[in-house]
Amino acid sequence: AAASPLPPIAATAGSAAAIAAASGPRTTLQAGAFFTEANARARVAKLAAAGIGNASVRPIQAGSRRVWQVRVGPLDGALEVDDMLERLRLAGVSDARRALD
């Protein structure tokens, strides 16, 4: 009797997302930094209206000032990052970049 073929790797691991997550760190993008929380929350609302629902506000201290960063992610892999950068550009956020932390 012939041996049955091995299942695809993705099926063995559970999903392609599981493989992507196991293959490297996840990326977060910064989609703005504001001196007021209200402006940061307005950016998150604008992104949500454009179908980008994984944005959040993160307060940080920059010297003596409080800054509210708008973060999008986490994202898996270069294709997902590139796709999100394009979606952000189409939503009017042309200066989005990878977060360095």
N, C-alpha and C positions, 0 to 999 in steps of 0.2 A: 504494500500500500504506500502511496506517495504521502510524504509529509505535508501537512497544511502550511501555507505560506505564513510568514510572520506578520503580525498586524503592523500598520504604519506606526512610526515612532510617536506621532502626535496622539494617536489613540492610546498608546501605552502610557504616555506621560499625563494624559488627561485632557490636554488641549494645547494648541499652538501658543496660547498666552503663557501657559506654564513653562513651555520651552523657552520662550523669549525672556521670561522673568528669571529663569535659571541661568541664562547665558550672559547676563550682565546687569549692571545697575540700571535703575529706572531714572528717567529724566523728568525734571520739572522746568517749566518755562516761566519767566517773569514777564507779565503783560502790563506792567506799570508799577510806579512807585509814587505815592502821594503824601503830602503833608497834612491832609485831613482824611479821617476815616470815611467821611461821607463821600468824598470823591472816589476813594477806592471801592466802596460798595456800589457806587454808580457804575464804575467800570465792570464790576462783576455782573450787575444787572444787564448792562449792554451786551456782555458776552453771552449771558443766558438767553437773551432775546435772539441772538444769532445762532443758537443751538449748541453753545459751548457751556456745558453744565458742570464741568469739573474745575471751576475756578474758585479760589478762596482768597481771603484777606489774611495777611500775616503782619502783625505789628513788630517793628524792630526799633532799636535805638541806634541812631547814626550821629555820633558825637553828642551834642546836647539836644538834638531834635528827635522827635518821634516820627517815624516814617511807616506808612502802611503799604506793604507790597501786595500786589495782586499776582497770585501764582496759579498756573494751570498744570494739571497733572495729578499723579505721576503718569508718564508715558513710557511705553515699551518699544525700544528699537528705533532705528533711524527713520524708517518709513513713517511710523506714527508721529515722530517729532516733526518731520518735514511736512506731513499733512496738517498737523496742528498749526505750524507756523504760517502756512498758506491760509488756513481758516481764520486765524487771527488777523492776518493782513486784509482779508476780505471783509472782516468785521471792523476795520478801521484802526487796528493796532499794528502799525508798520514797524515799530521798534521792539517787538518782543524778542527775547533772547533766552538762551539757556541760563538757568539759575546756577550760580557757582557753589552753592552750599548743598 
